[in-house]
Amino acid sequence: MAVLVRPSRFETAEQRVEQTLLLWEEQWGRSIPRPLVLAGEITEPQLGLDRGQLAWVRRHCTSVLHSAASLLFHANADEPDRTNVGGTRNILAFCHETGVDELAYISTVYVSGCRQGVVLESELDVGQELANDYEKSKLAAEQLVRSDSRLRAYTIFRPSIIVGDYYSGYTSTFHGFYAPLRIAFALAPMMHAEQLLEVDFLQLLGLQGDERKDFVPVDWVSEAITTILARRPAENQTYALVSQHPVTANRLLSVFEQVVRRYAGSKAADGNGEGQPAPATGSAGTEVFEQAYVEQFATYRTYWRDDPEFDCTHTLSVLGDRPCPIVTDEVLLRLCAYAVEARFGWPRRIAPPPEFSARDWLRASPGYVGWTDEEPGSRPFCEDDDSPTGSVRLMVTGAGGGCWTIRRRHSGEFTCHEGEEKADTEIRMNWQTLRRLTLADLTLEQAVSQARAVVYGSSRGVPFVAGFLEAARRGMTNGDSAIGQKTAQSRAARRS
């Protein structure tokens, strides 16, 4: 699997992926495989990839799952259209350019706009009023996917309001569902904790209390998408990923009140430190808070209207054995508690660089072959006129890991490139084992005998990969690579 990831202000594309996977490695206590990371941007032509990267995709990928989106409710400059409509148009052009003819697109049930009653999965534009620019952009993007005759097959997923993990409460974003709570805690230092508990949030938000909102845990949404795609049901189908057990505004605000009671005192105290103004008292303090809250919440007001009934017949026909778990008050409390304790994602956690990166080490090896700029239809890259005499897949899990194909030519030289190719053997290990191998602290034969490395297929792949590692170490030591040159320079500096 390859992932297209946009760099952020704080991290590179690869660091963003590492950040997510390191968190789950901590949770699960095991080393996780890494995808190939393509740094790009869906708002750019060809997604910001060069010809070599496009050739890699053409060679390795058969389908695309498009989940990137702007979540802005109201237009700001050229968003959300630039990402949601223009980006989807670029994704479709990218599919055609690379020969990918299967597309799965993550839409939203709120393309239904302000409709009431039953909304069928098969329906899209029936003349409904749309409440905000986000809904308009997602409807337009879904129309692009449905009308693209060059795709052989598409699958559209329409989740409702995605919340955090059902069991742990974990989330990486704090939009939508979290907005009323996040705004309340941001403004909490403006007043005393006991005053905060007296605010009538239902009235403040302009709600009656019986409005229904459909919440789906992110772990179930992820499982539903991957399971449906793996089961390969009928093509050109739409699936509503909904809970069928909506939560009323009364229930939700009752939970919010419990969370405020649990945490508001400490949060209010946080705002009264050195350099912070003292909270206002009496009705004046309440009025200031309420006015600020209404202003901050204005963006989300249409989001909290009453939901219609979302039909999910297609989803249940494929996923009947894995229905969405019911979001109980206990789950809501867990979601809210996680958000407050995580300070709504700020300050942003940035993982330290790994002690050793398999990706960096292999890319620096003398035989590494990077992206090719060969045109479509030309010979596969990583080969020359002498066909390779053998190949082995090397899978490294953990930080800086990935999958590489190692080959050897008739001349005896090894080549290494990223991505899976057909091979008789696959060898798997974690990054710690590879690090020891690169330091000659361990042989590959020892790693296999100690179950530090696992061999799938022919055992002849073991001396093959051992030979590659030895050649790479020798080349780096002699200064034939970037790492080798740095090592040589370091040794020369020490001698002088």
Rosetta blueprint (number, residue, H / E / L):
1 M L
2 A E
3 V E
4 L E
5 V E
6 R L
7 P L
8 S L
9 R L
10 F L
11 E L
12 T L
13 A H
14 E H
15 Q H
16 R H
17 V H
18 E H
19 Q H
20 T H
21 L H
22 L H
23 L H
24 W H
25 E H
26 E H
27 Q H
28 W H
29 G L
30 R L
31 S L
32 I L
33 P E
34 R L
35 P L
36 L E
37 V E
38 L E
39 A E
40 G L
41 E L
42 I L
43 T L
44 E L
45 P H
46 Q H
47 L H
48 G H
49 L L
50 D L
51 R H
52 G H
53 Q H
54 L H
55 A H
56 W H
57 V H
58 R H
59 R H
60 H H
61 C L
62 T L
63 S E
64 V E
65 L E
66 H E
67 S L
68 A L
69 A L
70 S L
71 L L
72 L L
73 F L
74 H L
75 A L
76 N E
77 A L
78 D L
79 E E
80 P L
81 D H
82 R H
83 T H
84 N H
85 V H
86 G H
87 G H
88 T H
89 R H
90 N H
91 I H
92 L H
93 A H
94 F H
95 C H
96 H H
97 E H
98 T H
99 G L
100 V L
101 D L
102 E E
103 L E
104 A E
105 Y E
106 I E
107 S L
108 T L
109 V H
110 Y H
111 V H
112 S H
113 G L
114 C L
115 R L
116 Q L
117 G L
118 V E
119 V E
120 L L
121 E L
122 S L
123 E L
124 L L
125 D L
126 V L
127 G L
128 Q L
129 E L
130 L L
131 A L
132 N L
133 D H
134 Y H
135 E H
136 K H
137 S H
138 K H
139 L H
140 A H
141 A H
142 E H
143 Q H
144 L H
145 V H
146 R H
147 S H
148 D L
149 S L
150 R L
151 L L
152 R L
153 A E
154 Y E
155 T E
156 I E
157 F E
158 R E
159 P E
160 S L
161 I E
162 I E
163 V E
164 G L
165 D L
166 Y L
167 Y L
168 S L
169 G L
170 Y L
171 T L
172 S L
173 T L
174 F L
175 H L
176 G H
177 F H
178 Y H
179 A H
180 P H
181 L H
182 R H
183 I H
184 A H
185 F H
186 A H
187 L H
188 A H
189 P H
190 M H
191 M E
192 H L
193 A H
194 E H
195 Q H
196 L H
197 L L
198 E L
199 V L
200 D L
201 F H
202 L H
203 Q H
204 L H
205 L L
206 G L
207 L L
208 Q L
209 G L
210 D L
211 E L
212 R E
213 K E
214 D L
215 F E
216 V E
217 P E
218 V H
219 D H
220 W H
221 V H
222 S H
223 E H
224 A H
225 I H
226 T H
227 T H
228 I H
229 L H
230 A H
231 R H
232 R L
233 P L
234 A L
235 E L
236 N L
237 Q E
238 T E
239 Y E
240 A E
241 L E
242 V L
243 S L
244 Q L
245 H L
246 P L
247 V E
248 T E
249 A H
250 N H
251 R H
252 L H
253 L H
254 S H
255 V H
256 F H
257 E H
258 Q H
259 V H
260 V H
261 R H
262 R H
263 Y H
264 A H
265 G H
266 S H
267 K H
268 A H
269 A H
270 D H
271 G L
272 N L
273 G L
274 E L
275 G L
276 Q L
277 P L
278 A L
279 P L
280 A E
281 T L
282 G H
283 S H
284 A H
285 G H
286 T H
287 E H
288 V H
289 F H
290 E H
291 Q H
292 A H
293 Y H
294 V H
295 E H
296 Q H
297 F H
298 A H
299 T H
300 Y H
301 R H
302 T H
303 Y H
304 W H
305 R L
306 D L
307 D L
308 P L
309 E E
310 F E
311 D L
312 C L
313 T H
314 H H
315 T H
316 L H
317 S H
318 V H
319 L H
320 G L
321 D L
322 R L
323 P L
324 C L
325 P L
326 I L
327 V L
328 T L
329 D H
330 E H
331 V H
332 L H
333 L H
334 R H
335 L H
336 C H
337 A H
338 Y H
339 A H
340 V H
341 E H
342 A L
343 R H
344 F H
345 G H
346 W L
347 P L
348 R L
349 R L
350 I L
351 A L
352 P L
353 P L
354 P L
355 E L
356 F L
357 S L
358 A H
359 R H
360 D H
361 W H
362 L H
363 R H
364 A L
365 S L
366 P L
367 G L
368 Y E
369 V L
370 G L
371 W L
372 T L
373 D L
374 E L
375 E L
376 P L
377 G L
378 S L
379 R L
380 P L
381 F L
382 C L
383 E L
384 D L
385 D L
386 D L
387 S L
388 P L
389 T L
390 G E
391 S E
392 V E
393 R E
394 L E
395 M E
396 V E
397 T E
398 G L
399 A L
400 G L
401 G L
402 G E
403 C E
404 W E
405 T E
406 I E
407 R E
408 R E
409 R L
410 H L
411 S L
412 G L
413 E L
414 F E
415 T E
416 C E
417 H E
418 E E
419 G L
420 E L
421 E L
422 K L
423 A L
424 D L
425 T E
426 E E
427 I E
428 R E
429 M E
430 N E
431 W H
432 Q H
433 T H
434 L H
435 R H
436 R H
437 L H
438 T H
439 L L
440 A L
441 D L
442 L L
443 T L
444 L H
445 E H
446 Q H
447 A H
448 V H
449 S H
450 Q L
451 A L
452 R L
453 A E
454 V E
455 V E
456 Y E
457 G E
458 S L
459 S L
460 R L
461 G H
462 V H
463 P H
464 F H
465 V H
466 A H
467 G H
468 F H
469 L H
470 E H
471 A H
472 A H
473 R H
474 R H
475 G H
476 M H
477 T H
478 N L
479 G L
480 D L
481 S L
482 A H
483 I H
484 G H
485 Q H
486 K H
487 T H
488 A H
489 Q H
490 S H
491 R H
492 A H
493 A H
494 R H
495 R H
496 S L
